[in-house]
């Protein structure tokens, strides 16, 4: 019931409006050659048009079209039309002028009946897009595969287990370095993409806010907004002072500091109704017995109470802090863990935890590359100066506790950072000032780093150097750049968050600085597993800080041993601390999760430092060393690990990774590039398996979901390449360009109707329809007798099938074409509109030129691929 626009319109002609189909069919009521007056009865409008208006399309009564008698309203179907008369399917022959064309049915079957055939290239692209859509499901892992990450089976297992619960209220308690942040992002992606979460709030320490923003965007294609003072001022200016910022920004990140400094924000977040709350470093949430909890705990608790899905991330195992562990479970499962519950009794009874925890250990995944401690013993006069300075600080009078604490800090600075001591010592005698200056100049650690720096740079080795104080950082950077002529990156608390991110990004580049010097603000949450070595320029008196520093390198994804260089002075208090840490084994294996015991070690070190012991004997630390070793053994034994439901085991890895389609990246590349080329996008191949793809002015489509016209992307389809080059896009699940192109392939008008001719074992004519039922894509083929042929569906949808060129007009102009298509379509699944259809012809071409017998097959639809 369609035709090309008539050049000469006449009164009584029927037409439709190309760009406003809601008007329905219209009829010309008058014309003067240059203009038309058209009546649209369904819309109740009479409109005037130019006679050459491109918007007007003639409607014709063609075989298979429906029409309505104007006098009676009876709806009939046209069998054929000729010389102003129509033969109806019920046998009547009527005047065509008495019939009013009904609105066009535009299903793929109707279009195939009318002979409206799309390009086979577009049909093939649609078929590939649907095939890719099915493959991307990856047996339930699909939404986890789009991140710019290496795929580790324990992370996929954790994310899948969590997402099987509803709501998802989960405690991620894996050991340090195993990727809890990745697991949280995988779960978040699944909940957002499946519509289970819209309003999402991430709560993290202030030092990690920009890192989370960058990780979510660069690795997981998620755009979040940082709720800080400037953002709050913008909301107040644009919407009013009392407007809820979480109603404006539905995917946001906020720091603990901001949340506690402005208590009203927690109330507003709770009122907005957060669909997904993610809390990183959840060990900051503390609630002692019979106390309401610290400010962080109280703020998060009221949001978690009103929110639906909650993820808490902690590195503290239950074996080391059962009370803190159960306090976090109370936030997730308040009904199961009431405030008056005795955690000790529950543990004593060995009651399994509810299915809301993950606690993977290094031993569960087969371990990580070992730590290799590299002690640096330097017989240098500079050590004697440092020892002299240490004793000078120890000799200062300190009668009051506050003075003794101040003295301990000065002793620490004397052995760790003479430059920092110079800034903080205040009023002192000239001899001490001269000694500090001389010690700074003669520091043997500085000489060692300068001596090694050129070799590191020449070999392309990345080295992370940790210092406790900014003054040491500035001194070390100046000396290295001046004396070794090596570029140095810096990372400290006085840099803006943006600048810190830039410094890390430059350091990661192959041609970037070979050395990054960082204060302690780089020790929490940052990942430097790509570094060749870690240099502990000074050794903090708190072993948890040392562990945190090492944990920046000793992480999942590391493929080489973690080299840890540390300085071992020939004597003095600093030598005693080094010996203590060596006895604890901190340079050989992780001590993460022993927060309480490591805190006791730090307290004892400080106490001894204030006791005027020039070089304490090892037995001074016997008690805390024994307790730390016991705690490590307790965690090793994982006394409570059995209480976690269905923990990950190493033997699961092969089965999980087997569900990841090995050809997924390549098929995504083929489908997206072919479709982008067909849509008229600009495509430029770059080096390193990357492309520039532009939705430019010459594009043949006006709109791609989620992609603005004029947008240009530089990226790769290769996962390994994407992980290595974070400055380019990863064209994978979730990327806006990939999702937009696949949405256009599935929902757009192109490639819905086709003709196929292929070689086979027998001569057959038939019809194949493609259906998408949720994530499942199915092909249903029938022959001209209406018999289901799943064998032919497999043949026609196989990627190896090569269709032959056909003449569409010779097929569709046959007298019985429309009737034959309608007859076969009656045998397709009832009540469903197919995504696409194709009439097909199998042509037998065997060696003898003889036809083969009819194939056999079950009557079930066939899945693509």
C-alpha positions in Angstrom: 0.0 0.0 0.0 2.8 2.3 -0.8 4.3 3.8 -3.9 6.6 6.6 -5.1 5.4 10.2 -4.7 3.2 11.1 -7.7 4.4 14.0 -9.8 0.8 15.0 -10.7 -1.7 14.9 -7.9 -5.4 14.9 -8.6 -8.5 15.2 -6.5 -9.4 11.9 -4.7 -5.8 10.6 -4.5 -4.9 9.0 -1.2 -1.6 9.9 0.6 0.2 9.9 3.9 2.6 12.4 5.6 6.2 11.0 5.6 7.3 12.8 8.7 4.0 12.9 10.7 2.4 9.5 10.5 0.1 10.3 13.4 -2.1 12.2 10.8 -3.1 8.9 9.3 -4.2 8.4 5.7 -5.3 11.6 3.8 -7.3 12.4 0.7 -6.8 15.3 -1.7 -10.1 17.4 -1.7 -8.8 20.1 -4.1 -5.8 21.1 -6.1 -4.9 24.0 -8.3 -1.7 22.4 -9.8 0.6 24.2 -7.4 -1.0 23.6 -4.1 -3.1 20.8 -2.5 -5.8 20.7 0.2 -5.7 17.4 2.1 -8.2 16.0 4.5 -6.9 13.7 7.3 -10.1 12.2 8.9 -8.4 10.3 11.7 -6.7 13.4 12.9 -9.7 15.7 12.2 -7.5 18.1 10.2 -7.5 19.8 6.7 -4.1 21.0 5.7 -2.6 22.8 2.7 0.6 21.7 1.0 2.8 22.6 -1.9 2.2 20.1 -4.8 5.9 19.2 -4.9 6.2 18.7 -1.1 8.6 15.9 -0.3 6.6 15.0 2.8 3.6 13.6 0.8 3.7 9.9 -0.2 1.0 8.4 -2.3 -1.0 5.4 -1.0 -2.1 2.7 -3.3 -4.4 -0.3 -2.9 -1.9 -3.1 -3.5 -2.2 -6.8 -2.8 -2.3 -7.6 0.9 -3.2 -4.1 1.9 -6.3 -3.4 4.1 -9.0 -0.9 3.2 -12.3 0.4 4.6 -15.6 0.9 2.8 -16.4 4.6 3.2 -20.2 4.0 3.5 -20.3 1.1 5.9 -16.9 1.1 7.6 -16.3 -2.6 6.7 -12.6 -3.5 6.7 -11.5 -5.7 3.8 -8.2 -7.0 2.4 -7.2 -6.4 -1.2 -6.3 -9.4 -3.3 -5.4 -7.5 -6.4 -6.2 -4.2 -8.2 -6.5 -3.3 -11.9 -8.1 -0.5 -14.0 -9.8 1.2 -11.0 -11.2 -2.0 -9.5 -10.1 -4.1 -6.6 -10.5 -7.9 -6.1 -11.0 -8.6 -2.4 -9.8 -11.7 -0.6 -13.5 -12.7 -0.1 -14.0 -12.8 -3.9 -15.9 -9.5 -4.3 -14.9 -7.0 -7.1 -15.5 -3.4 -6.1 -14.8 0.2 -7.3 -11.5 1.3 -5.9 -13.0 4.8 -5.3 -15.3 3.3 -2.7 -12.4 2.1 -0.5 -10.4 4.2 2.0 -6.8 2.9 2.5 -6.1 1.8 6.1 -2.9 2.9 7.8 0.1 0.9 6.6 1.1 -2.1 8.6 4.8 -1.9 8.8 6.0 -5.2 10.3 8.8 -7.0 8.6 6.3 -9.6 7.3 4.1 -6.9 5.8 7.1 -5.2 4.1 8.3 -8.5 2.7 4.8 -9.1 1.2 4.9 -5.7 -0.4 8.4 -6.4 -1.8 10.1 -3.7 0.2 13.6 -5.2 0.5 16.5 -3.8 2.5 20.1 -4.1 1.6 21.5 -7.5 2.5 24.5 -5.7 4.0 22.2 -4.1 6.5 20.4 -7.3 7.2 23.7 -9.1 7.7 24.8 -6.3 10.1 21.6 -6.6 12.0 22.1 -10.4 12.2 25.6 -9.9 13.5 24.5 -7.3 16.0 21.9 -9.8 17.4 24.5 -12.5 17.4 26.8 -10.3 19.4 24.0 -9.3 21.8 23.6 -13.0 22.6 27.3 -13.6 22.9 27.7 -10.7 25.2 25.5 -12.3 27.7 28.3 -14.8 28.3 26.2 -17.1 30.3 25.3 -14.5 32.8 28.7 -12.7 32.9 28.0 -10.2 30.1 27.6 -7.0 32.1 30.9 -7.8 33.9 33.0 -7.9 30.8 32.9 -4.3 29.6 35.4 -2.9 32.2 38.9 -1.9 31.3 40.2 -4.6 33.6 42.0 -7.9 33.6 39.4 -10.6 34.2 40.1 -12.5 37.4 37.8 -15.4 38.2 37.4 -14.6 41.9 36.2 -11.1 41.2 33.6 -12.4 38.6 32.5 -15.1 41.1 32.0 -12.5 43.9 30.2 -10.0 41.7 27.8 -12.7 40.3 27.0 -14.1 43.7 26.2 -10.7 45.0 24.0 -9.8 42.1 22.0 -13.0 42.5 20.6 -11.5 45.8 17.9 -8.9 45.8 18.4 -6.4 47.3 22.2 -6.6 47.1 23.5 -5.8 50.6 27.0 -7.1 50.6 30.3 -6.9 52.6 33.4 -7.2 50.4 36.1 -8.3 52.8 38.8 -9.8 50.5 42.4 -9.6 51.6 44.3 -6.4 50.7 45.3 -6.2 47.1 42.8 -8.6 45.6 40.5 -6.0 43.9 37.6 -5.1 46.2 37.1 -1.9 44.2 36.9 -3.8 41.0 34.3 -6.1 42.5 32.2 -3.2 43.7 32.3 -1.6 40.2 31.3 -4.9 38.6 28.3 -5.1 40.9 27.4 -1.5 40.3 27.5 -1.9 36.5 25.2 -4.9 36.7 22.7 -3.1 38.9 22.7 0.1 36.8 22.5 -1.6 33.4 19.7 -3.9 34.5 17.6 -1.0 36.0 18.0 -2.3 39.6 19.7 0.9 40.6 19.6 4.5 39.4 20.5 6.8 42.3 24.0 5.7 43.2 26.2 7.2 45.9 29.8 6.3 46.6 31.4 7.4 50.0 35.2 7.3 50.2 38.0 9.1 51.9 38.7 12.6 50.4 42.0 11.4 49.0 40.3 8.8 46.9 37.4 10.8 45.4 39.1 11.8 42.1 40.6 8.3 41.8 37.1 6.8 42.0 35.7 9.3 39.5 38.5 8.4 37.1 38.2 4.7 37.7 34.5 4.6 37.1 34.8 6.6 33.9 38.0 5.2 32.4 37.4 1.6 33.4 33.7 1.2 33.6 32.2 3.9 31.3 30.2 5.4 34.3 29.9 9.2 34.6 29.7 10.3 38.3 29.7 13.8 39.9 31.8 14.8 42.9 29.7 16.4 45.6 32.0 19.0 47.0 31.7 22.6 48.1 31.7 24.0 44.6 29.1 21.6 43.4 26.8 22.4 46.4 27.1 26.1 45.6 26.2 25.4 42.0 23.1 23.5 43.1 22.1 26.3 45.5 22.5 28.9 42.8 20.6 27.0 40.1 17.8 25.3 42.2 17.7 27.1 45.5 19.5 26.8 48.8 17.3 24.1 50.2 17.2 21.9 47.1 18.4 18.3 47.5 21.7 17.9 45.6 21.1 14.1 45.4 17.9 14.9 43.4 20.1 16.8 40.9 23.0 14.4 40.7 21.8 10.8 40.7 25.2 9.2 40.4 27.6 10.9 42.8 30.7 10.5 44.9 31.2 12.2 48.3 34.0 12.1 50.8 33.7 11.0 54.4 35.0 14.5 55.4 32.2 16.3 53.5 29.5 14.0 54.8 30.6 14.5 58.4 31.3 18.2 58.2 27.8 18.8 56.8 25.4 16.4 58.6 22.5 17.7 56.6 23.9 16.0 53.5 23.5 12.5 55.1 19.9 13.4 55.9 19.3 14.6 52.3 20.8 11.5 50.8 18.6 9.3 53.0 15.6 11.4 52.0 16.4 11.1 48.3 16.3 7.3 48.6 19.7 6.0 47.4 19.3 2.9 45.2 22.9 1.8 45.6 25.2 3.0 48.4 28.9 2.0 48.1 31.2 2.7 51.0 35.0 2.3 50.5 37.4 1.9 53.4 34.5 0.9 55.6 36.9 0.2 58.5 36.5 4.0 59.1 33.0 3.2 60.4 33.5 2.5 64.1 30.9 1.8 66.7 32.3 0.6 70.1 30.0 -1.4 72.4 27.0 0.6 73.8 28.0 3.6 71.8 26.2 5.3 68.9 29.3 5.1 66.7 31.6 7.8 65.3 30.4 10.5 62.9 31.2 8.4 59.8 29.2 5.5 61.2 26.2 7.6 62.0 26.2 9.4 58.7 26.4 6.2 56.6 24.0 4.3 58.9 21.0 6.6 58.1 21.7 6.4 54.4 22.1 2.6 54.5 18.8 2.3 56.4 16.8 4.0 53.8 18.8 2.7 50.8 18.0 -0.5 48.9 21.4 -1.9 47.8 24.5 -1.4 49.9 28.1 -2.4 49.3 30.7 -2.1 52.1 34.4 -2.6 51.4 36.8 -3.5 54.2 40.2 -5.0 54.4 39.9 -6.0 58.1 39.2 -9.8 58.4 36.8 -11.2 60.9 39.6 -13.1 62.6 41.3 -9.8 63.7 38.3 -7.6 64.5 35.2 -9.6 65.0 33.4 -6.7 66.7 34.1 -4.3 63.8 33.2 -6.9 61.3 29.8 -7.6 62.8 29.1 -3.9 63.2 29.3 -3.6 59.4 27.0 -6.6 59.1 24.5 -4.8 61.3 24.4 -2.0 58.7 23.5 -4.6 56.0 21.3 -7.0 57.9 19.8 -5.1 60.9 17.0 -7.6 61.4 19.5 -10.5 61.6 22.0 -8.7 63.8 20.1 -6.6 66.4 22.0 -4.1 68.5 22.0 -6.3 71.6 23.4 -9.4 69.9 26.4 -11.1 71.5 28.9 -11.4 68.7 31.2 -13.6 70.8 28.3 -16.1 71.4 27.5 -16.3 67.7 31.2 -17.0 66.9 31.4 -19.5 69.7 28.4 -21.4 68.3 30.0 -21.3 64.8 26.7 -20.0 63.2 27.4 -19.4 59.5 27.2 -15.9 58.2 24.2 -14.9 56.0 24.9 -15.1 52.3 26.1 -11.4 52.1 29.9 -11.6 52.4 32.9 -12.3 50.3 36.3 -12.9 51.9 38.7 -14.2 49.3 42.3 -14.8 50.5 45.5 -14.9 48.5 45.8 -18.6 49.2 42.3 -19.1 47.6 43.5 -17.7 44.2 46.8 -19.5 44.2 48.9 -16.6 45.7 50.6 -13.6 44.2 54.3 -13.0 43.2 56.4 -13.0 46.4 57.7 -10.0 48.3 61.5 -9.6 48.1 63.0 -7.5 50.8 66.2 -5.7 49.6 68.0 -4.3 52.7 70.5 -1.5 51.9 73.5 -1.6 54.2 75.6 1.5 53.7 78.8 2.1 55.6 78.8 5.8 55.1 79.9 8.7 57.4 76.4 10.2 56.9 74.9 7.5 59.2 77.1 8.7 62.0 75.8 12.2 61.6 72.3 10.9 61.7 73.0 8.9 64.8 74.5 12.0 66.4 71.4 14.0 65.5 69.2 11.3 66.9 71.0 11.4 70.2 70.9 15.2 70.3 67.1 15.0 70.0 66.9 12.2 72.6 68.8 14.3 75.1 66.3 17.2 75.0 64.5 17.6 78.4 60.9 16.3 78.4 59.2 16.1 81.8 55.5 16.3 80.7 53.8 13.6 78.6 53.1 16.1 75.8 56.8 17.1 75.8 57.9 13.4 75.7 55.5 12.8 72.8 57.0 15.9 71.1 60.5 14.5 71.7 59.6 11.2 70.2 58.5 13.0 67.1 61.8 14.9 66.9 63.7 11.6 67.3 61.7 10.1 64.5 62.4 13.1 62.2 66.1 13.0 63.0 66.3 9.4 61.7 63.7 9.6 59.0 63.8 13.2 57.6 66.4 15.7 58.8 64.9 18.1 56.3 61.5 17.8 58.0 63.2 18.3 61.4 64.7 21.6 60.2 61.2 22.8 59.5 59.6 21.8 62.8 62.3 22.0 65.5 61.6 25.7 66.2 64.0 27.6 68.4 67.3 25.8 69.0 71.0 26.5 69.3 73.3 27.2 66.4 75.2 23.9 66.8 72.0 21.9 66.4 71.1 23.9 63.3 74.5 23.3 61.9 74.3 19.6 62.7 70.9 19.3 61.0 72.2 21.1 57.9 75.3 18.9 57.8 73.1 15.7 58.2 70.8 16.8 55.3 73.8 17.3 53.1 75.4 14.0 53.9 72.3 11.8 54.0 73.6 8.4 52.6 70.1 7.5 51.4 70.0 10.4 49.1 73.3 9.5 47.7 72.2 5.9 47.1 69.0 6.9 45.3 70.8 9.3 43.1 73.4 6.6 42.2 70.6 4.2 41.2 68.3 6.6 39.4 70.1 6.7 36.1 70.2 2.9 35.8 66.5 2.7 36.6 65.7 5.2 33.9 68.0 3.6 31.4 66.4 0.2 31.9 62.9 1.7 31.8 62.1 0.6 35.3 59.4 2.5 37.3 60.4 3.1 40.9 58.0 4.4 43.6 59.8 6.1 46.5 57.8 6.7 49.7 58.8 9.5 52.2 57.0 10.6 55.3 57.4 14.4 54.8 57.0 16.8 52.0 60.3 18.5 52.9 62.1 15.2 52.2 60.2 14.9 48.9 61.3 18.3 47.7 64.9 17.8 48.7 65.1 14.4 47.0 63.4 15.6 43.8 65.8 18.5 43.5 68.9 16.4 44.1 67.8 13.6 41.7 66.9 16.0 38.8 70.0 18.1 39.3 72.7 15.4 39.9 71.2 12.4 38.0 69.4 14.4 35.3 66.4 12.1 35.6 62.7 13.2 35.5 60.8 12.8 38.7 57.1 12.8 39.4 55.7 13.9 42.8 52.6 13.1 44.8 51.8 14.9 48.1 48.9 16.3 50.1 49.4 19.9 49.1 48.7 19.1 45.4 45.1 19.4 44.2 43.3 16.1 43.5 43.5 17.0 39.8 47.2 17.5 39.9 47.8 14.3 41.8 45.9 12.4 39.1 47.9 14.0 36.4 51.2 13.1 38.1 50.2 9.4 38.4 49.0 9.4 34.7 52.3 10.8 33.6 54.2 8.3 35.7 52.4 5.4 34.1 53.4 6.4 30.6 56.3 4.5 29.0 58.0 7.8 28.3 57.0 9.4 31.6 59.2 9.9 34.7 60.9 6.7 35.9 60.6 7.8 39.5 57.6 9.0 41.5 58.2 10.3 45.0 55.1 10.2 47.3 54.2 11.1 50.8 51.7 8.9 52.8 48.7 10.4 50.9 49.7 8.0 48.0 49.5 5.0 50.3 45.7 4.6 50.5 43.7 3.4 47.5 46.3 4.1 44.8 47.5 1.2 42.6 51.1 1.1 41.4 51.3 -2.6 40.6 53.0 -1.7 37.4 56.1 -0.4 39.2 59.3 -2.5 39.2 60.3 -1.7 42.8 59.4 0.2 46.0 61.9 2.3 47.9 61.1 2.9 51.6 63.3 6.0 52.0 62.3 6.2 55.6 60.6 3.6 57.8 57.5 4.8 59.7 57.2 3.7 63.3 53.7 2.3 62.6 54.0 -1.0 60.7 50.5 -0.5 59.3 51.8 2.5 57.3 54.6 0.4 56.0 52.1 -2.4 55.0 50.0 0.2 53.3 53.0 1.5 51.3 53.9 -2.0 50.2 50.3 -2.8 49.3 50.4 -0.2 46.5 52.6 -2.6 44.5 51.7 -6.0 46.1 48.4 -6.3 44.4 46.3 -8.6 42.1 47.6 -8.2 38.5 51.2 -8.0 39.4 53.3 -10.5 37.4 56.8 -10.0 38.9 58.1 -10.2 42.5 57.5 -7.1 44.7 61.0 -5.7 45.3 61.1 -3.6 48.5 64.3 -1.6 49.1 64.7 -0.4 52.6 67.7 1.1 54.5 69.3 -0.7 57.4 71.4 1.8 59.5 74.5 0.4 61.3 73.1 1.2 64.7 70.8 3.4 66.8 67.1 3.3 67.4 66.3 3.2 63.6 68.3 -0.1 63.4 66.2 -1.6 66.2 63.0 -0.7 64.4 64.3 -2.3 61.2 65.2 -5.4 63.1 61.7 -5.5 64.6 60.0 -5.3 61.2 62.3 -7.9 59.8 61.3 -10.2 62.6 57.6 -9.6 61.9 58.2 -10.6 58.3 56.6 -7.5 56.8 59.1 -7.5 53.9 58.3 -11.1 53.1 54.5 -11.4 53.3 51.4 -9.2 53.8 50.3 -8.2 57.3 47.2 -6.5 56.1 44.1 -6.9 58.3 46.1 -7.0 61.6 45.1 -3.4 62.4 44.8 -3.8 66.2 48.1 -5.7 66.7 50.1 -3.4 64.3 48.7 -0.5 66.3 50.1 -2.0 69.5 53.5 -2.4 67.8 53.4 1.3 66.9 52.5 2.3 70.4 55.3 0.2 71.9 57.8 1.7 69.4 56.8 5.2 70.4 57.0 4.3 74.1 60.5 2.9 73.8 61.5 6.0 71.8 60.5 8.2 74.7 62.4 6.1 77.2 65.8 7.4 76.3 67.1 4.1 75.0 69.9 4.8 72.6 69.7 1.4 71.0 67.1 -0.8 72.6 67.7 -4.6 72.6 65.4 -6.8 70.5 63.9 -8.3 73.7 62.3 -4.9 74.4 59.8 -5.7 71.7 59.3 -9.4 72.6 55.7 -9.0 73.8 54.3 -7.1 70.9 56.2 -9.2 68.4 54.8 -12.3 69.9 51.2 -10.9 69.8 51.7 -9.8 66.1 52.9 -13.2 65.2 50.0 -14.9 66.9 47.5 -12.6 65.1 49.2 -13.4 61.8 48.9 -17.1 62.5 45.3 -16.7 63.4 44.5 -15.0 60.2 46.5 -17.6 58.3 44.5 -20.3 59.8 41.3 -18.4 58.9 39.6 -19.7 62.0 36.3 -18.2 60.9 36.7 -18.5 57.2 34.3 -21.5 57.1 31.5 -19.3 58.4 31.4 -17.4 55.0 28.9 -19.0 52.7 30.2 -20.6 49.4 33.7 -19.0 49.4 35.7 -18.9 46.2 38.1 -21.8 45.6 41.0 -22.0 43.2 39.5 -25.0 41.3 36.5 -22.7 40.2 38.7 -20.5 38.1 38.7 -22.7 34.9 34.9 -23.1 34.8 34.3 -19.4 35.4 36.8 -18.2 32.7 35.4 -20.8 30.2 32.1 -18.8 30.3 33.9 -15.8 28.8 33.6 -16.0 25.0 37.1 -16.0 23.6 35.9 -14.3 20.4 34.0 -11.6 22.1 36.4 -8.7 21.5 37.0 -9.7 17.8 33.3 -10.0 17.0 32.6 -6.6 18.7 35.3 -5.1 16.6 33.9 -6.6 13.3 30.3 -5.7 14.1 30.9 -2.1 15.3 33.3 -1.2 12.5 31.0 -2.6 9.7 28.0 -0.9 11.2 29.9 2.4 11.7 31.1 2.3 8.1 27.5 1.6 6.9 26.2 4.5 8.9 28.7 6.8 7.3 30.9 7.3 10.3 34.5 8.4 9.8 36.9 5.5 10.6 40.7 5.9 10.8 42.9 3.0 11.8 45.7 3.9 14.2 48.8 2.1 15.4 48.4 -0.4 18.3 45.1 -2.0 17.3 43.3 1.3 17.8 40.8 3.4 15.8 39.4 6.9 15.6 35.6 6.7 15.0 33.7 9.9 14.3 30.0 10.5 14.2 30.5 13.4 11.7 28.5 15.5 9.3 28.6 13.0 6.6 26.9 10.3 8.7 23.9 8.7 7.1 22.0 8.5 10.4 20.6 11.5 12.3 20.8 10.0 15.7 22.7 7.3 17.7 21.4 6.6 21.2 23.8 8.1 23.8 26.2 9.6 21.2 26.1 13.3 20.3 26.5 14.3 16.6 30.1 15.4 16.0 31.5 13.2 18.7 34.9 11.6 18.0 36.3 8.5 19.9 39.8 7.1 19.9 39.9 3.6 21.3 40.6 -0.1 20.9 38.6 -3.3 21.0 41.5 -5.2 22.5 41.3 -5.7 26.3 45.0 -6.0 26.8 45.7 -2.9 24.8 43.0 -1.0 26.7 44.4 -2.0 30.1 47.8 -0.8 29.0 46.7 2.5 27.4 44.2 4.2 29.8 44.3 7.4 27.7 42.1 5.8 24.9 38.6 4.3 25.1 37.9 0.6 25.4 35.2 -0.2 22.9 33.4 -2.9 24.8 30.1 -3.6 26.7 28.9 -0.4 28.2 30.9 2.1 26.1 28.5 4.7 24.7 29.6 4.2 21.1 29.3 0.5 21.2 25.9 0.6 23.0 24.6 3.2 20.6 25.6 1.4 17.5 24.1 -1.9 18.7 20.9 -0.1 19.8 20.6 1.3 16.3 21.2 -2.1 14.7 18.5 -3.6 16.9 15.9 -0.8 17.0 16.6 1.1 13.8 14.8 0.6 10.5 17.7 -0.8 8.4 18.1 -4.5 7.6 14.7 -5.8 8.7 13.7 -7.4 5.4 16.0 -9.3 3.1 16.3 -12.1 0.5 18.9 -14.8 0.7 20.1 -17.5 -1.7 22.7 -20.0 -0.7 24.1 -23.3 -1.9 22.8 -26.4 0.0 21.9 -30.0 -0.3 18.4 -29.5 -1.8 16.3 -27.0 -3.6 14.1 -25.3 -1.1 12.1 -22.0 -0.9 11.1 -20.8 2.6 10.9 -18.0 5.1 13.1 -17.3 8.2 12.2 -14.9 11.0 14.5 -13.6 13.7 13.1 -13.1 17.2 14.6 -11.5 20.3 13.1 -12.8 23.5 14.9 -11.0 26.3 18.5 -11.8 26.0 17.8 -14.9 23.8 18.0 -14.4 20.0 16.3 -17.2 18.0 15.9 -17.9 14.3 12.8 -19.8 13.1 12.9 -21.2 9.5 10.0 -22.8 7.6 9.8 -24.2 4.1 7.1 -23.4 1.5 5.0 -26.2 2.9 5.0 -24.6 6.4 7.3 -27.2 7.9 9.8 -26.0 10.5 13.4 -26.4 9.4 15.9 -25.7 12.3 18.6 -27.2 10.1 18.1 -24.4 7.6 18.0 -21.8 10.4 21.4 -23.0 11.5 22.7 -22.8 7.9 21.3 -19.4 7.1 22.6 -17.8 10.4 26.0 -19.4 10.3 28.9 -16.9 10.0 30.5 -19.2 7.5 27.5 -19.0 5.1 28.1 -16.9 2.0 24.9 -15.8 0.3 24.7 -15.3 -3.5 23.6 -12.1 -5.2 19.9 -12.1 -6.1 17.6 -9.9 -8.2 15.0 -8.7 -5.8 12.6 -7.6 -8.5 12.5 -11.1 -10.1 11.6 -12.6 -6.7 9.0 -10.0 -5.6 7.1 -9.4 -8.9 5.9 -12.9 -9.2 2.1 -13.1 -9.1 2.0 -15.4 -6.1 4.6 -13.6 -4.1 2.4 -11.8 -1.5 0.1 -14.8 -1.1 3.0 -17.2 -0.7 4.7 -15.0 2.0 1.4 -14.7 3.9 0.8 -18.4 3.8 4.2 -19.3 5.2 4.0 -16.5 7.8 0.9 -18.2 9.3 3.2 -21.0 10.5 5.5 -18.6 12.4 5.1 -18.1 16.2 1.8 -16.5 17.0 1.5 -13.1 18.7 5.1 -12.1 18.1 6.6 -9.5 15.7 10.0 -10.7 14.4 13.0 -8.4 14.6 13.8 -9.3 10.9 12.7 -11.6 8.2 14.1 -13.0 5.0 12.7 -15.1 2.2 15.4 -17.7 1.2 16.1 -20.1 -1.5 18.5 -23.0 -1.1 20.0 -24.1 -4.4 21.3 -27.7 -4.6 24.7 -27.8 -6.3 26.3 -31.2 -5.7 29.0 -32.9 -7.8 26.5 -34.8 -9.9 24.2 -31.9 -10.5 21.4 -33.9 -8.8 19.1 -32.7 -6.0 19.5 -34.1 -2.5 16.7 -35.4 -0.4 14.8 -33.3 2.0 16.6 -32.5 5.2 15.5 -33.6 8.6 15.3 -31.6 11.8 13.3 -30.9 15.0 10.5 -28.4 15.1 12.1 -26.1 17.7 13.4 -22.6 16.9 17.2 -22.4 16.5 19.4 -20.1 18.4 21.7 -17.9 16.4 25.3 -18.9 16.4 
